[in-house]
Amino acid sequence: MEEDCMMKFVTVAKEGNAAFVKMERPPANALSRQMIGELSEAFEQLRGDQETRAVLLYGEGRFFSAGADIKEFTTVENGSTFTKLARAGQEVFEKIEHFPKPVVAAIHGAALGGGLELAMACHIRLVSENAKLGLPELTLGLIPGFAGTQRLPRYVGTAKAAEMLFTGEPLTGKEAVEWGLANHAYPEEQLLEKAKEMVGKIARKSPLSLQAAIELLYQCKEGNYGDALVLEAKKFGELFESKDGKEGINAFVEKREPVFTGE
């Protein structure tokens, strides 16, 4: 595995067309301002990397991320500064959700508060069976500030989102899959291997079709169903005319694996 860049709390490594973004801020991978900034920097670097077609995000140590750095909250002077802090985090997580390459989160230990909000910004979530996923902000007299109140209902529905928010009780990894918050749950010792397998499989797809699929998946968030259908048809035609589209069709007819180039 080739290590691409090293920051204080975030490491990016690459293997073939897959990139692995690792958070490493012991003991809990708390999302400090610097950590969020480094995540933003890492994804911006990968955005322009033509070799990278899919990204795995995970945490080193005991947790994926146990949430925002609460100690930093004590240094915030007033509500307006706190609002700016929330907006900054929202913008970074929004970039991840709309990242033109699939992002898979591998969640072990805990994804709480801001950690879960970060995971919800990823396109796919894989969890360990015993992981804890929750938004406990109301126990602090606060609310989630990194779009948790908006993304959570999209995955689990309004009533279940209300239960998670109001009680602050976390879900286990298995429950997260049952509720629609995560895609698959694995024994913790298998999680990273399974996640890398999925990212490797995704990375073999055409980067053009991956980008189009991401744009269409989130189109209804920005517009309406009719607009999304028009865009889908347009992308369908554009991809048919691309070299990757021709390659995919020819490979199917010739009964071989396609070799996509992103053209």
C-alpha positions as CSV (number, residue, x, y, z in Angstrom):
1,M,0.0,0.0,0.0
2,E,1.4,3.4,-1.0
3,E,1.2,6.2,1.5
4,D,0.1,9.4,-0.3
5,C,0.1,12.1,2.3
6,M,0.5,12.5,6.0
7,M,-1.1,15.1,8.2
8,K,-1.2,15.3,12.0
9,F,-4.5,13.4,12.5
10,V,-5.4,12.1,9.0
11,T,-3.4,9.7,6.8
12,V,-4.2,8.9,3.2
13,A,-2.9,5.8,1.6
14,K,-3.6,4.3,-1.9
15,E,-3.8,0.8,-3.3
16,G,-4.6,0.6,-7.0
17,N,-7.7,2.7,-7.6
18,A,-8.8,2.7,-4.0
19,A,-7.8,5.3,-1.4
20,F,-7.9,4.8,2.4
21,V,-8.5,7.8,4.6
22,K,-7.6,7.0,8.3
23,M,-8.4,9.2,11.3
24,E,-5.8,8.8,14.0
25,R,-6.4,11.1,17.0
26,P,-6.4,9.0,20.1
27,P,-8.1,8.1,22.3
28,A,-11.5,8.8,20.6
29,N,-10.7,10.4,17.2
30,A,-12.7,13.4,18.4
31,L,-13.6,15.8,15.6
32,S,-11.6,18.9,16.5
33,R,-11.5,21.8,14.2
34,Q,-8.1,20.6,13.0
35,M,-9.3,17.1,12.4
36,I,-12.3,18.4,10.3
37,G,-9.9,20.7,8.4
38,E,-7.5,17.8,7.7
39,L,-10.4,15.6,6.5
40,S,-11.4,18.4,4.1
41,E,-7.8,18.7,2.8
42,A,-7.6,14.9,2.3
43,F,-10.7,14.8,0.3
44,E,-9.7,17.8,-1.8
45,Q,-6.5,16.1,-2.7
46,L,-8.3,12.9,-3.7
47,R,-10.8,14.9,-5.7
48,G,-8.1,15.8,-8.2
49,D,-6.4,12.4,-8.1
50,Q,-7.3,10.7,-11.4
51,E,-6.2,7.3,-10.1
52,T,-8.5,7.2,-7.1
53,R,-12.0,6.0,-7.9
54,A,-13.4,5.0,-4.5
55,V,-12.5,6.0,-0.9
56,L,-12.6,4.1,2.4
57,L,-12.9,6.2,5.6
58,Y,-12.1,4.6,8.9
59,G,-10.7,5.3,12.4
60,E,-7.6,3.9,14.0
61,G,-7.8,2.7,17.6
62,R,-10.9,2.0,19.7
63,F,-13.4,4.1,17.8
64,F,-14.4,5.4,14.4
65,S,-15.1,8.7,16.1
66,A,-16.7,9.3,19.4
67,G,-17.9,12.8,18.3
68,A,-16.9,16.4,18.4
69,D,-14.2,17.6,20.7
70,I,-16.3,18.8,23.7
71,K,-13.2,20.4,25.3
72,E,-13.1,22.8,22.4
73,F,-16.6,23.9,23.2
74,T,-15.4,25.6,26.4
75,T,-13.2,27.9,24.3
76,V,-16.1,29.2,22.2
77,E,-17.0,32.7,23.3
78,N,-20.6,33.0,22.1
79,G,-23.5,31.6,20.2
80,S,-22.5,33.2,16.9
81,T,-19.1,31.6,17.0
82,F,-20.7,28.3,17.8
83,T,-23.0,28.8,14.7
84,K,-19.9,29.4,12.5
85,L,-18.3,26.3,13.9
86,A,-21.5,24.3,12.9
87,R,-21.6,25.8,9.4
88,A,-17.9,25.0,8.8
89,G,-18.5,21.3,9.7
90,Q,-21.7,21.2,7.7
91,E,-19.8,22.5,4.6
92,V,-17.1,19.8,4.9
93,F,-19.6,17.0,5.4
94,E,-21.7,18.3,2.5
95,K,-18.5,18.1,0.3
96,I,-18.1,14.4,1.3
97,E,-21.8,13.6,0.5
98,H,-21.4,15.2,-2.9
99,F,-17.9,13.9,-3.4
100,P,-17.6,12.6,-7.1
101,K,-16.2,9.3,-6.0
102,P,-18.0,6.8,-3.7
103,V,-17.1,7.1,0.0
104,V,-17.5,4.1,2.3
105,A,-17.3,4.4,6.0
106,A,-16.1,1.5,8.1
107,I,-17.4,2.0,11.6
108,H,-16.1,0.1,14.7
109,G,-16.3,0.9,18.3
110,A,-18.5,4.0,18.2
111,A,-19.8,6.7,15.9
112,L,-21.4,9.2,18.2
113,G,-22.5,12.8,17.7
114,G,-20.3,14.4,15.1
115,G,-18.8,11.0,14.4
116,L,-22.1,9.6,13.3
117,E,-22.8,12.8,11.4
118,L,-19.6,12.3,9.5
119,A,-20.5,8.7,8.8
120,M,-24.0,9.7,7.5
121,A,-22.3,12.0,5.0
122,C,-20.6,9.0,3.4
123,H,-22.4,7.1,0.7
124,I,-22.2,3.7,2.3
125,R,-21.8,2.7,6.0
126,L,-20.4,-0.7,7.1
127,V,-20.4,-1.4,10.8
128,S,-19.1,-3.9,13.3
129,E,-21.9,-5.8,15.0
130,N,-21.1,-4.4,18.4
131,A,-20.5,-0.7,17.3
132,K,-22.5,2.0,19.0
133,L,-24.1,4.7,16.7
134,G,-26.0,7.6,18.2
135,L,-26.6,11.3,18.5
136,P,-26.4,12.1,22.3
137,E,-26.3,15.9,21.9
138,L,-29.6,16.5,23.7
139,T,-28.1,15.0,26.9
140,L,-25.8,18.0,26.8
141,G,-28.6,20.4,26.3
142,L,-27.6,20.9,22.7
143,I,-28.6,19.5,19.3
144,P,-26.5,17.9,16.5
145,G,-24.9,20.7,14.5
146,F,-23.3,19.0,11.5
147,A,-26.6,18.2,9.7
148,G,-27.5,15.3,11.9
149,T,-31.1,16.5,12.3
150,Q,-31.4,16.5,8.5
151,R,-29.6,13.3,7.4
152,L,-30.8,10.9,10.1
153,P,-34.5,11.1,9.1
154,R,-33.6,10.4,5.5
155,Y,-32.1,7.0,6.6
156,V,-34.4,5.9,9.4
157,G,-37.6,8.0,9.1
158,T,-38.8,10.8,11.2
159,A,-40.2,8.8,14.1
160,K,-37.1,6.7,14.6
161,A,-34.9,9.8,14.2
162,A,-37.0,11.5,16.9
163,E,-36.5,8.5,19.2
164,M,-32.7,8.5,18.7
165,L,-32.5,12.3,19.2
166,F,-34.9,12.6,22.2
167,T,-33.5,9.6,24.2
168,G,-29.9,9.9,23.1
169,E,-29.7,6.1,23.2
170,P,-27.3,4.6,20.6
171,L,-28.0,1.7,18.3
172,T,-25.8,-1.3,18.0
173,G,-24.3,-2.1,14.6
174,K,-26.9,-4.8,14.0
175,E,-29.7,-2.5,15.0
176,A,-28.3,0.2,12.7
177,V,-28.6,-2.2,9.7
178,E,-32.2,-3.1,10.8
179,W,-33.1,0.5,11.0
180,G,-31.6,1.4,7.6
181,L,-28.8,3.5,9.0
182,A,-26.0,1.1,7.9
183,N,-25.6,-1.3,5.0
184,H,-24.0,-4.4,6.5
185,A,-22.7,-5.5,10.0
186,Y,-19.7,-7.8,10.5
187,P,-17.7,-9.1,13.4
188,E,-15.2,-6.4,14.3
189,E,-12.2,-8.4,13.2
190,Q,-13.7,-8.8,9.7
191,L,-14.9,-5.2,9.2
192,L,-11.9,-3.6,7.7
193,E,-11.2,-6.5,5.4
194,K,-14.8,-6.5,4.2
195,A,-14.8,-2.8,3.7
196,K,-11.6,-2.9,1.6
197,E,-13.2,-5.7,-0.5
198,M,-16.2,-3.5,-1.2
199,V,-14.1,-0.4,-2.0
200,G,-11.9,-2.5,-4.3
201,K,-15.0,-3.8,-6.1
202,I,-16.4,-0.2,-6.5
203,A,-13.0,1.1,-7.7
204,R,-13.1,-1.2,-10.7
205,K,-16.2,0.6,-12.1
206,S,-16.0,3.5,-14.6
207,P,-15.3,6.8,-12.7
208,L,-17.7,8.5,-15.1
209,S,-20.6,6.3,-14.3
210,L,-19.8,6.4,-10.6
211,Q,-19.8,10.2,-10.6
212,A,-23.1,10.3,-12.5
213,A,-24.7,7.8,-10.1
214,I,-23.7,9.9,-7.1
215,E,-25.1,13.1,-8.7
216,L,-28.4,11.4,-9.4
217,L,-28.7,9.7,-6.0
218,Y,-28.7,13.1,-4.4
219,Q,-30.5,15.1,-7.1
220,C,-33.9,14.8,-5.3
221,K,-32.3,16.4,-2.3
222,E,-31.7,19.6,-4.3
223,G,-34.5,19.4,-6.9
224,N,-37.6,17.4,-7.7
225,Y,-38.5,14.0,-9.2
226,G,-39.2,15.4,-12.7
227,D,-35.9,17.3,-12.8
228,A,-34.1,14.1,-11.7
229,L,-35.6,12.1,-14.5
230,V,-34.5,14.6,-17.1
231,L,-31.0,14.6,-15.7
232,E,-30.9,10.8,-15.5
233,A,-31.8,10.5,-19.2
234,K,-29.2,13.1,-20.1
235,K,-26.5,11.3,-18.2
236,F,-27.6,8.0,-19.7
237,G,-27.0,9.4,-23.2
238,E,-23.7,11.0,-22.3
239,L,-22.3,7.8,-20.8
240,F,-23.4,5.8,-23.8
241,E,-21.2,8.0,-26.0
242,S,-18.2,7.8,-23.6
243,K,-15.2,5.5,-24.2
244,D,-16.0,3.8,-20.9
245,G,-19.6,3.2,-22.0
246,K,-18.4,1.6,-25.3
247,E,-15.9,-0.5,-23.4
248,G,-18.4,-1.8,-20.9
249,I,-20.8,-2.8,-23.7
250,N,-18.1,-4.5,-25.8
251,A,-16.7,-6.3,-22.8
252,F,-20.2,-7.7,-22.0
253,V,-20.6,-8.9,-25.5
254,E,-17.1,-10.4,-25.6
255,K,-17.6,-12.0,-22.1
256,R,-14.6,-10.3,-20.5
257,E,-13.9,-7.9,-17.7
258,P,-14.0,-4.2,-18.8
259,V,-11.0,-1.9,-18.5
260,F,-12.3,1.6,-17.7
261,T,-10.1,4.7,-18.2
262,G,-12.4,7.5,-17.1
263,E,-12.9,8.8,-20.7
